[in-house]
Amino acid sequence: MAHISSNVARKRAASSLAHASLPAAPCARRARPNLTPLPLAAALTFGALAITSLSAQAAGAPAERPSATAAPAAPEAALPTTFVTGNPLGRAAADLAAPVTELDGKALALRRAGTLGETLDGLPGVSATSYGPNVSRPIIRGLDGDRIRVLQNGTAALDASSLSYDHAVAQDPLTIERVEIVRGPAALLYGGNAVGGVINTIDNRIPRESITGISGATDFSYGGANRERAGAAQLEFGNGQFAFHVDGFARKSADLRIPGFAHSAQQRARDDEGTPQSSGTLPNSNGQVSGAAVGASWTWANGYTGLSYSGYDSDYGTVAEADTRIRLRQQRLALASEVRNLSGPFTALKFNFGYTDYEHKEIENGETGTTFKNHGYEGRIEAHHAKIGPLEGAVGVQFSQNTFSALGEEAFVPKSDTSNVALFALEEWAVSQAVKLSFGARIEHSSVKPAAGGNERLDNLPSRNFTPGSVSAGAVFALAPAWSVALNTSYTERAPTFYELYANGPHLATGVWEIGNPQAKLEKAFSTDLSLRYESGPNKGSVGLFYSRFTNFIALNNTGQTIAGDVRDLPVYQYAGVPADLYGVEAEGHARIWQGYGNLDLELRGDYTLGRNRDTGEPLPRIAPLRLTAALAYGLGHWGARLEMVHASNQGRVPVNDLTTSGYTTLGASLTYQFKAGGAQWLAYLKGENLTNQEVRLASSVLRDIAPQGGRSVRVGLRTTF
C-alpha cells in the first residue's frame, strides 16, 4: 500500500462518503487536476489565523499509510498544508489570515452525529443550539441564527433553521465529504449575515473532476444514546469525460437515554405542582430521516460543468411538546461550473447556483397546526483576474431571492419576499516572503416585502430596503520558519431579517410571544482578530484573541409584559437594537510525544467567549462557558485508538430570569481498524461517549433545562470504499 505524499493524492484516496482515508480501489480512477477550490468564505475577510484541520491525526490515525502487514509505524514525511476550498484564489490554509478549520477524513467519520450542530460542537469557537437529538444548528463565538451562514457547496440551503430552534438543518452529516468553518466576520463573500462565521458543507454530488470506471462506498453504524441505526451508500462512475454520482441515506432513532431527570433541578423547583417528571429517557425525542441524490458532470482538463438533484425527508418529535412532531421535506437543484487557465483579463471563472423548495409541517395530535415554506435560489459568479502589478485578486457577484411563508393558527411571521444582489472584490499583495496583505470590500442591496395573508396581526407592515456594505484588511507575518502572526480587522453591516422586522405572535418553540421592529436599522460591527501560530512537522498549534463591537445589535429582549396564550400567559419579547460586545480566546494544539513503536499524539484545545450588553452590562444569552479538551491519539499500523476528556465550566453569566448551567467533565474513547479485503478498503470502529454518564446541559441550548444531552453510549460502525 503506497504512502501518500501529497494532499491531492490523499484526497484522491478517500471516498467522498466513506472518509476512511484509505486509497481508492483500483477499479476506478479520479483524475484530480490542480483545482481552484469551491468558494467558501476564505479569501474572506482576511483576518486572524488559519487553523488547518488535524484531519486523520485528530482521530488517532497515523499520518503515514499503514503497510499491508501490521508492522510498527515508521516516521512519516510531513503532509503539505491542506488546501481550503473556500479560497477563490486557490490559497493554502496556512496562507489565509481568516481563522479556518477544515474537518474531513477519519476525523469527520468519528465526529459524525445525527445533526450538523452536534457534529461540529466542541471545535474551537463552535457550540450548538441543541433542541433535542434531532435538531442542532452550529453557533460560532456566541452568535447564531442569521449571523451564521450554513452553506451547501458554497450556496445557501434555504431551510428554516435560522428562524427557530426547533427547525432542523436540512442536511445530513452522512452525505458530507468535508466541512469548512470560518470563524469571525465572513462578510466579504457572504454578506453581513455571516458576521459570526460561515459553515460550508461539501459533497461530490456534482463531480468536480473526471472519473474513469466505477467506485463506491457504504457506511453503516448502530448505537448511541438513542439506539440510532444509520446507513448510506454511494456509487460514482464515468468514462473520463462524463462523470455520474448517485447516493442515498437513512437513519432512524429511538427516544434518547439520559442520566436522571429530563428537567434540571432548577427547573423542577419552578415547575407547577403535579407537573409530570420524566427520567431515564427524553420523551418525544425519536426521529427518522432519509434522502437521495443524483448528479452528473461534463469534465475536461481545465474545468467542469454539472448539475445535481437531491431530496431530504425527516420526521421527528419536538422535545418541548410531547404531542408535536415535525415533518420536513426539501428538494434541491444545484448547478456548478468552473473554467481555469484562461487567457486575457480573467484567468478563471466559477459559477454556483442552487434552487431549494422547502416545507415543514408541525403536527399536533395528528393534525397540521402550522406549515412553513421556503423556496428560492442563490447564485454566485467569481472571476479570478490576471495580476495587476503586485496585486492578485478576484471579483464577483452574488444574487438571491426567496419567499418564506408560515400558514396556520400559530404563524407568527408574515409571508415575506426577500431579494439580494451584491458585488464583492478581494485583493492580495505578497509584499515579501514574510509579509502578505489582503483587502476586501462588498456592497449589496436587499429588499424585504411582507404580505399578511389574512392574518390581522400582520397587516399594514411596510416594505424595507437596505444597502449594507463591508470592508476588511488583514496581514500574515512570518516571524520564523515555524512561527507566524495573523491580524485582521473588518467593518460589517447586516440587514435585519424578515422575522426581526415583522414577527408578531406566539413562538411555541421558545415559549414566548415575539414582536419584531418594522423600523429596525442596519446592524453594524467592528471586529478584529489577532493570532499566533506554530507549525513544524506533526507539531502545530495556535492561540487567538477576537473582539467584536456591535452597534445596534438586534436582540430579542424581555419586555417584562405578558400576553394571553391558548394554554397559558406568554412573556412578551421584542426585537430591538442594543450596543453589544463579544470577545474571547481560542486555542488549539497538536504535539507528537512519542514516535517509535507507533505514534502517540497529544491534542489540546479550548475556547472562552464573553458577551455583554454595553448599556446595561447584562450578559448576552446562550453563551457557551469555558471549554477545555485534552486527547491522546495512538496509531500503530492498521490500528488507531483515542482517549478524550472534555471539561465545560459552569455558566453563571446569564441574563436576568435565565437559569445557570452546571459544569461537567465527560470521557470518550474510540478504537479503529483499517484493512483491505475483497478488493475494497474498510474502516471498522468502536466509539464510546460520555462513558462516566454525566448530566450534560449545554448553556447554548434554549432547552437546556428540559432536554439534557445523552447519557453513556457505545456506537459501532463499518465503512468501505471500492
C-alpha positions in Angstrom: 0.0 0.0 0.0 1.8 3.2 -1.2 2.5 6.1 1.1 0.5 9.2 0.4 2.9 12.2 -0.1 0.6 15.0 -1.1 -2.8 16.3 0.0 -4.2 15.9 -3.5 -3.2 12.3 -3.5 -4.6 11.9 0.0 -8.0 13.3 -1.0 -7.9 11.1 -4.2 -7.6 8.1 -1.9 -10.7 8.8 0.1 -14.2 8.2 -1.0 -16.4 11.3 -0.7 -18.7 9.3 1.6 -16.6 6.7 3.4 -14.0 9.2 4.7 -11.8 6.3 5.8 -8.6 8.0 4.5 -7.8 4.8 2.5 -6.5 4.5 -1.0 -9.2 4.1 -3.7 -9.8 0.7 -5.2 -8.0 0.2 -8.5 -11.2 -0.4 -10.4 -11.8 3.3 -10.7 -9.7 6.4 -11.1 -10.4 10.0 -10.4 -8.0 12.4 -12.1 -7.7 15.3 -9.8 -6.2 18.3 -11.6 -5.0 21.3 -9.6 -8.5 22.6 -8.9 -9.2 26.1 -7.7 -11.4 25.0 -4.9 -15.1 25.8 -4.3 -15.9 29.2 -2.8 -16.1 29.4 1.0 -15.7 32.4 3.0 -11.9 32.2 3.0 -10.2 34.7 0.9 -12.6 36.1 3.2 -12.3 38.9 5.5 -8.7 38.1 5.9 -8.4 38.1 9.4 -6.8 36.2 12.1 -5.4 32.8 11.9 -5.8 30.0 9.5 -6.1 26.8 11.6 -5.8 23.8 9.4 -7.6 20.6 10.3 -5.8 17.9 12.1 -7.8 15.6 9.9 -6.9 11.9 10.3 -4.4 12.7 13.1 -7.2 14.2 15.1 -8.9 10.9 15.2 -5.9 9.0 16.2 -4.8 7.7 12.8 -1.1 7.7 12.0 -0.4 10.3 9.3 1.5 7.6 7.4 -0.4 5.0 5.5 -0.2 1.6 7.2 1.6 -1.2 5.2 -0.2 -4.3 4.2 1.1 -6.0 7.3 0.7 -4.6 10.8 4.3 -3.6 11.2 5.4 -0.9 13.6 4.8 2.6 12.1 7.8 4.3 10.7 8.4 8.0 10.9 6.3 9.7 8.2 7.1 12.7 6.0 5.0 15.7 6.9 2.0 16.2 4.8 1.8 19.5 2.9 -0.6 22.2 4.1 -4.2 21.3 3.4 -5.9 23.4 0.8 -9.0 25.3 1.8 -11.8 25.1 -0.7 -13.2 28.5 0.2 -10.3 30.5 -1.2 -11.2 31.8 -4.7 -7.5 32.4 -5.3 -6.6 28.8 -4.5 -4.5 29.6 -1.4 -3.5 27.1 1.2 -5.0 27.4 4.6 -1.7 28.5 6.1 -1.6 31.5 3.8 -5.0 32.7 4.9 -5.5 35.3 7.6 -9.0 34.2 8.4 -9.4 31.6 11.2 -10.4 28.5 9.3 -10.9 24.9 10.5 -11.4 22.0 8.0 -12.8 18.7 9.0 -12.7 15.6 6.8 -11.3 12.1 6.6 -11.4 9.9 9.7 -11.7 12.9 12.0 -15.1 13.7 10.4 -16.0 10.0 10.4 -15.6 9.7 14.2 -17.2 13.1 15.0 -20.2 12.5 12.8 -23.5 12.6 14.7 -27.2 12.9 13.7 -27.1 16.6 13.2 -24.6 19.2 11.8 -24.6 21.1 15.1 -23.8 18.1 17.2 -21.1 17.0 14.7 -19.2 20.3 15.0 -19.9 21.1 18.7 -16.6 21.4 20.6 -14.4 22.6 17.8 -12.7 25.9 18.5 -15.3 28.6 18.9 -18.2 26.3 17.8 -21.1 25.3 20.1 -24.6 24.2 19.2 -28.3 25.1 19.7 -29.2 21.5 20.6 -33.0 21.4 20.5 -33.0 17.6 21.3 -31.1 14.9 19.4 -32.7 15.6 16.1 -32.2 19.4 15.8 -29.0 21.3 16.4 -27.6 24.2 14.5 -24.0 25.4 14.9 -23.2 28.6 16.9 -19.9 30.4 16.3 -18.4 32.7 19.0 -21.8 33.1 20.7 -23.6 34.1 17.5 -26.3 32.0 15.9 -29.4 32.4 13.7 -29.0 34.8 10.8 -25.5 35.8 11.8 -24.1 32.3 10.8 -24.4 31.2 7.2 -24.8 27.5 6.7 -23.9 26.7 3.1 -24.0 23.6 0.9 -21.3 23.6 -1.7 -21.0 27.4 -1.4 -24.6 28.4 -1.7 -27.4 28.7 0.9 -29.5 25.7 1.7 -32.6 28.0 2.2 -34.2 25.9 5.0 -35.9 27.5 8.1 -33.3 26.6 10.7 -32.3 30.2 11.4 -35.9 31.2 12.2 -36.5 28.8 15.1 -34.5 26.5 17.3 -36.9 23.6 16.6 -36.3 23.7 12.8 -33.7 21.3 11.6 -30.8 22.0 9.2 -31.9 20.1 6.1 -28.5 18.4 5.6 -27.5 15.0 6.9 -23.8 14.5 8.0 -23.8 11.1 6.4 -23.5 12.7 2.9 -20.9 15.3 3.8 -17.4 14.9 2.4 -15.8 17.9 4.1 -16.8 20.7 6.4 -15.1 24.1 6.4 -15.7 26.5 9.3 -14.7 30.2 9.0 -14.9 31.9 12.4 -15.4 35.6 12.7 -16.8 38.1 10.2 -17.0 36.5 6.8 -18.9 39.3 5.1 -16.6 39.6 2.1 -18.1 36.8 0.1 -21.4 36.1 2.0 -22.6 39.4 3.4 -23.3 40.8 6.9 -25.4 37.8 7.9 -22.1 35.9 8.1 -20.7 38.3 10.7 -20.4 35.3 13.1 -18.9 33.0 10.5 -19.6 30.5 7.7 -20.0 26.8 7.7 -19.7 25.2 4.3 -20.5 21.5 3.8 -19.1 20.0 0.7 -20.1 16.8 -1.1 -19.3 15.3 -4.6 -22.9 15.3 -5.9 -21.7 17.4 -8.7 -18.4 15.7 -9.6 -15.7 18.3 -10.0 -13.2 16.1 -11.7 -13.0 13.3 -14.2 -13.9 9.7 -13.2 -12.9 6.6 -15.1 -14.5 3.3 -14.2 -16.7 2.6 -11.2 -16.2 3.4 -7.5 -18.5 3.4 -4.5 -18.8 3.5 -0.7 -21.1 2.3 2.0 -21.4 3.4 5.7 -23.4 1.6 8.4 -23.5 2.3 12.2 -25.6 1.3 15.2 -25.7 2.6 18.7 -25.5 5.9 20.6 -27.7 7.1 23.4 -30.8 6.9 21.1 -30.0 3.5 19.6 -29.6 5.0 16.2 -29.5 2.8 13.0 -27.9 4.7 10.1 -26.8 3.7 6.7 -25.6 5.3 3.5 -24.3 4.2 0.1 -23.0 6.0 -3.0 -21.9 5.0 -6.5 -19.8 7.0 -8.9 -18.8 6.1 -12.4 -17.6 7.7 -15.6 -15.7 7.4 -18.8 -13.1 10.1 -18.2 -15.2 12.8 -19.7 -18.7 12.4 -18.2 -18.9 11.7 -14.5 -22.0 10.5 -12.6 -22.9 10.3 -8.9 -25.7 8.5 -7.0 -26.2 8.4 -3.3 -28.8 7.5 -0.7 -29.0 7.5 3.1 -31.4 6.8 6.0 -31.3 6.9 9.8 -33.8 6.0 12.5 -33.5 6.6 16.2 -35.5 5.8 19.4 -36.0 8.2 22.4 -32.8 9.5 23.9 -31.5 7.8 27.0 -30.5 10.4 29.6 -28.9 10.2 33.1 -31.5 11.3 35.7 -34.4 13.7 35.1 -35.2 15.5 31.9 -35.9 18.7 33.8 -32.9 20.2 35.7 -33.1 20.7 39.5 -33.6 24.4 39.0 -36.4 23.8 36.5 -38.1 21.2 38.7 -38.2 23.8 41.5 -40.0 26.2 39.1 -42.4 23.6 37.8 -46.0 23.6 38.9 -47.1 21.1 41.4 -48.1 17.9 39.6 -46.0 18.5 36.5 -45.0 15.1 35.1 -41.3 14.4 35.6 -39.6 12.1 33.1 -36.4 10.4 33.8 -34.2 7.9 32.0 -35.4 8.9 28.6 -36.3 12.2 26.9 -39.9 12.0 25.7 -40.7 12.6 22.0 -37.1 12.6 21.0 -37.2 9.8 18.4 -37.0 10.5 14.7 -36.1 9.3 11.2 -34.6 10.9 8.1 -33.9 9.7 4.6 -32.8 11.1 1.3 -31.1 10.5 -2.1 -29.3 12.5 -4.8 -28.2 12.1 -8.4 -25.6 14.2 -10.2 -23.6 14.4 -13.4 -20.8 16.5 -14.8 -19.0 17.0 -18.1 -15.3 17.4 -17.3 -12.3 18.5 -19.2 -8.7 19.3 -18.5 -9.4 22.9 -17.4 -12.8 22.7 -15.8 -16.2 21.1 -15.4 -19.9 21.8 -15.7 -22.6 19.8 -13.9 -25.8 19.6 -12.0 -27.4 17.6 -9.2 -30.9 16.9 -7.7 -31.4 15.9 -4.1 -34.3 15.1 -1.8 -34.4 15.2 2.0 -37.2 14.0 4.3 -37.4 13.8 8.1 -40.0 13.2 10.8 -39.0 14.0 14.4 -40.5 14.9 17.7 -40.1 18.3 19.3 -38.9 17.6 22.8 -40.6 20.7 24.2 -44.0 19.3 23.5 -44.9 15.7 23.9 -47.7 15.7 21.3 -45.9 17.6 18.5 -43.9 16.3 15.6 -42.3 18.0 12.6 -42.4 16.5 9.1 -39.8 18.2 6.8 -39.3 17.9 3.1 -36.7 19.6 1.0 -35.8 19.3 -2.7 -32.8 21.0 -4.1 -31.4 21.5 -7.7 -27.8 22.7 -8.0 -25.6 23.7 -10.9 -21.9 24.4 -10.9 -19.2 25.2 -13.4 -15.6 26.2 -13.4 -13.2 27.2 -16.2 -9.5 27.6 -15.5 -6.3 28.6 -17.3 -8.0 31.3 -19.4 -6.1 34.0 -21.3 -7.0 37.6 -21.1 -8.1 39.8 -18.1 -9.6 36.8 -16.2 -7.7 33.6 -15.6 -10.5 31.6 -14.1 -14.3 31.7 -13.8 -16.5 29.9 -11.4 -20.3 29.7 -11.1 -22.5 28.1 -8.4 -26.3 28.1 -8.3 -28.8 26.4 -6.1 -32.6 26.3 -6.1 -34.4 25.0 -3.0 -38.0 24.0 -2.3 -38.5 23.5 1.4 -41.6 22.7 3.5 -42.2 21.5 7.0 -45.4 20.9 8.9 -45.9 21.0 12.7 -48.2 18.1 13.5 -50.1 18.5 16.8 -52.1 15.5 18.0 -52.1 14.2 14.4 -53.4 17.4 12.9 -51.3 20.0 11.0 -51.1 23.2 13.1 -48.6 25.4 11.1 -46.9 24.9 7.7 -43.6 26.6 7.0 -42.5 27.0 3.4 -39.3 28.5 1.9 -38.4 28.4 -1.8 -35.9 30.4 -3.7 -32.5 30.5 -5.3 -29.0 31.8 -4.7 -26.2 32.1 -7.2 -22.6 33.3 -7.2 -20.2 34.1 -10.0 -16.5 34.6 -9.2 -13.7 35.8 -11.6 -10.0 35.5 -10.8 -8.3 38.3 -12.6 -4.9 38.4 -14.0 -2.2 40.0 -11.9 -2.3 43.8 -11.8 1.1 45.0 -10.6 1.7 43.3 -7.3 -2.0 42.6 -6.7 -3.7 39.3 -7.3 -7.4 39.0 -6.7 -10.9 38.1 -7.6 -14.2 39.9 -8.2 -17.7 38.5 -8.0 -21.4 38.9 -7.9 -23.9 37.1 -5.6 -27.7 37.2 -6.1 -30.6 35.5 -4.3 -34.3 35.5 -3.9 -36.6 33.6 -1.6 -40.2 33.5 -0.4 -40.9 32.4 3.1 -44.4 31.7 4.4 -46.0 30.4 7.6 -49.6 29.2 7.3 -51.8 28.3 10.3 -53.1 29.5 13.6 -49.7 29.7 15.2 -48.0 31.6 12.4 -46.0 34.5 13.9 -44.3 35.9 10.8 -45.9 37.1 7.5 -45.2 35.7 4.1 -42.1 37.6 3.0 -40.2 38.0 -0.3 -36.5 38.8 0.2 -34.2 39.6 -2.7 -30.5 40.4 -2.6 -27.7 41.3 -5.0 -24.1 42.1 -4.1 -20.8 42.9 -5.6 -17.5 41.9 -3.9 -13.8 42.1 -4.5 -10.7 40.6 -2.9 -7.1 41.6 -3.5 -3.9 40.1 -2.1 -0.4 41.6 -2.1 2.7 39.5 -1.3 4.9 42.3 -0.1 7.7 39.8 0.6 8.2 36.2 1.6 7.5 37.3 5.2 4.6 39.7 4.7 1.3 39.1 2.9 -1.5 41.6 2.9 -5.1 41.3 1.8 -8.0 43.7 1.3 -11.7 43.1 0.6 -14.9 45.0 0.1 -18.6 44.2 -0.5 -21.7 46.3 -1.3 -25.1 44.8 -1.5 -28.8 45.8 -1.8 -31.6 43.8 -0.2 -35.3 44.3 -0.1 -38.0 42.6 2.1 -41.7 42.7 1.1 -44.2 41.3 3.6 -47.8 40.1 2.9 -50.3 39.5 5.8 -52.1 36.6 4.1 -55.3 37.3 6.1 -53.6 37.4 9.5 -54.8 40.6 11.1 -51.8 40.8 13.4 -49.5 41.1 10.4 -51.5 43.7 8.4 -50.1 47.0 7.1 -46.4 46.2 7.5 -44.0 48.3 5.4 -41.6 47.0 2.8 -38.0 47.7 3.6 -34.8 48.3 1.5 -31.3 48.2 2.8 -27.8 48.8 1.3 -25.2 47.3 3.7 -21.5 47.4 3.0 -18.4 45.8 4.4 -14.7 46.2 4.2 -11.8 44.3 5.6 -8.0 44.3 5.7 -5.6 41.6 7.0 -2.0 40.6 7.1 0.1 37.4 7.8 3.6 38.0 9.1 6.1 35.1 9.1 8.3 35.6 12.2 10.4 32.4 11.6 10.2 29.2 9.6 7.7 27.7 12.1 6.1 30.9 13.6 3.7 33.4 12.2 1.2 36.1 13.3 -2.1 36.9 11.6 -4.0 40.1 12.1 -7.4 41.0 10.7 -9.8 43.9 11.0 -13.2 44.4 9.4 -16.3 46.5 9.4 -19.6 44.8 8.5 -23.2 45.8 8.2 -26.1 43.4 8.3 -29.7 44.0 7.1 -32.4 42.8 9.6 -34.2 39.6 8.5 -38.0 39.4 7.9 -38.6 37.8 11.4 -36.6 40.6 13.1 -38.7 43.1 11.3 -42.2 41.6 11.2 -42.7 38.9 13.9 -45.9 39.2 15.9 -47.3 36.1 17.6 -46.7 33.1 19.8 -43.5 31.3 19.1 -44.1 27.9 20.8 -40.5 26.7 20.3 -39.3 29.3 22.7 -42.5 29.7 24.7 -42.7 33.4 24.2 -44.7 36.0 22.2 -42.3 37.5 19.7 -42.7 41.1 18.3 -40.5 42.5 15.5 -39.4 46.0 14.9 -40.5 47.1 11.4 -38.3 50.2 11.6 -35.1 48.3 12.5 -31.9 49.7 11.1 -28.7 48.1 9.9 -26.7 46.1 12.5 -23.1 47.3 12.4 -20.0 45.6 13.8 -16.3 46.4 14.0 -14.3 43.2 14.5 -10.6 42.3 14.9 -8.6 39.0 15.3 -5.0 38.5 16.4 -3.5 35.1 16.3 -0.1 33.5 16.9 0.5 30.1 15.3 3.2 27.5 15.1 3.8 24.5 12.7 6.7 22.2 12.5 6.2 18.6 11.2 3.5 16.9 13.2 3.6 19.6 15.9 1.3 22.6 15.4 -0.6 25.0 17.5 -2.4 28.3 17.6 -3.8 30.8 20.0 -6.0 33.7 19.0 -7.9 36.6 20.5 -11.0 38.1 19.0 -13.2 41.1 19.7 -16.4 42.4 18.0 -18.1 45.7 18.9 -21.7 45.9 17.7 -23.8 49.0 17.2 -27.5 48.2 17.0 -27.1 44.5 17.8 -30.6 43.2 17.1 -31.5 41.2 20.2 -34.7 39.6 21.4 -35.3 41.3 24.7 -37.8 40.6 27.5 -40.2 43.5 27.8 -41.5 42.3 31.2 -45.0 42.1 29.9 -47.2 39.0 29.2 -50.0 38.2 26.8 -52.7 35.6 27.0 -51.9 32.4 25.0 -54.1 29.4 24.3 -52.9 27.5 27.3 -51.0 30.0 29.5 -49.8 33.6 29.5 -46.7 34.1 27.4 -43.9 36.6 28.2 -43.5 39.2 25.5 -40.1 39.5 23.8 -39.4 42.3 21.3 -36.5 42.7 18.8 -34.6 45.9 19.5 -31.1 47.2 18.7 -28.6 47.4 21.6 -24.9 48.0 21.8 -23.0 44.8 22.5 -19.5 43.4 22.8 -18.4 39.8 22.1 -14.8 38.8 22.8 -12.8 35.8 23.8 -9.9 33.4 23.2 -9.4 30.2 21.1 -6.5 27.8 21.2 -5.6 24.5 19.6 -2.5 22.4 19.7 -1.2 19.0 18.5 2.1 17.5 19.6 3.9 14.2 18.8 5.0 13.0 22.2 6.2 9.5 21.2 7.4 8.1 17.9 8.8 4.6 17.7 6.6 1.6 18.1 3.6 3.6 16.8 2.9 7.3 17.2 1.4 8.9 20.2 0.0 12.4 19.9 -1.3 14.9 22.5 -4.1 17.2 21.4 -5.3 20.2 23.4 -8.0 22.8 22.5 -10.1 25.3 24.4 -12.2 28.4 23.9 -13.8 31.0 26.1 -16.4 33.6 24.9 -17.9 36.6 26.7 -20.8 38.7 25.5 -22.5 41.7 27.1 -24.9 44.5 26.5 -22.8 47.6 26.8 -25.7 49.7 28.0 -26.8 47.5 30.9 -23.7 45.3 31.4 -26.0 42.3 31.3 -24.6 39.1 29.7 -25.9 38.1 26.3 -27.9 34.8 26.4 -26.8 31.3 25.5 -23.1 31.8 25.5 -21.0 28.6 25.9 -18.7 28.7 29.0 -15.0 28.0 29.2 -14.4 24.6 27.4 -11.2 22.6 27.5 -10.4 19.3 25.6 -7.5 17.0 26.0 -6.9 13.9 24.0 -4.3 11.2 23.4 -4.3 9.6 20.0 -2.2 6.4 19.2 -1.6 4.9 15.8 0.1 1.6 15.0 -0.1 0.1 11.6 -3.8 -0.6 10.8 -4.9 0.3 14.4 -5.8 3.6 15.9 -7.0 4.5 19.4 -8.2 7.7 21.0 -9.0 8.8 24.5 -10.6 12.2 25.0 -11.7 14.2 28.0 -13.9 17.3 27.7 -14.5 19.8 30.5 -17.0 22.6 30.4 -17.2 25.1 33.3 -20.5 26.2 34.9 -22.2 29.2 33.1 -23.2 31.7 35.7 -23.1 34.7 33.4 -26.7 34.7 32.2 -29.4 37.4 31.7 -32.0 38.1 34.4 -34.6 35.3 34.7 -32.3 32.8 32.8 -31.2 29.8 34.7 -27.5 28.9 35.1 -25.9 25.7 34.0 -23.6 23.4 35.9 -20.2 22.3 34.6 -19.4 18.8 33.5 -16.5 16.6 32.6 -17.0 13.8 30.1 -14.8 10.9 28.9 -14.9 9.4 25.4 -12.8 6.7 23.6 -12.6 5.1 20.2 -10.8 2.2 18.6 -10.4 1.9 14.8 -9.1 -0.7 12.4 -8.3 -0.2 8.7 -7.9 -3.1 6.4 -8.2 -4.3 2.8 -10.4 -7.2 1.8 -12.2 -8.3 -1.3 -10.7 -5.5 -3.4 -12.1 -2.9 -1.1 -10.8 -0.7 1.7 -12.5 -1.0 5.1 -12.7 1.0 8.3 -14.3 -0.5 11.4 -14.7 1.5 14.6 -16.0 1.3 18.1 -16.8 4.5 19.8 -17.9 5.3 23.4 -19.3 8.6 24.5 -20.0 10.1 27.9 -18.6 7.0 29.5 -19.0 8.3 33.0 -22.7 9.0 32.4 -22.5 12.7 33.3 -25.6 15.0 33.2 -24.7 17.4 30.3 -26.7 20.6 29.7 -25.4 22.9 27.1 -25.5 26.6 28.1 -26.0 27.4 24.4 -29.3 25.5 24.2 -32.6 27.2 24.7 -33.9 23.9 26.1 -31.0 23.2 28.4 -33.3 22.9 31.5 -35.7 20.4 30.0 -33.6 18.5 27.5 -30.1 17.3 28.5 -27.6 15.5 26.2 -27.5 11.8 26.0 -26.0 9.5 28.7 -23.4 6.8 28.4 -23.4 5.1 25.0 -21.4 3.0 22.6 -21.6 3.0 18.8 -20.1 0.6 16.2 -19.6 1.3 12.6 -18.2 -0.1 9.3 -17.3 1.9 6.2 -16.0 0.6 3.0 -14.7 2.1 -0.3 -14.3 0.2 -3.5 
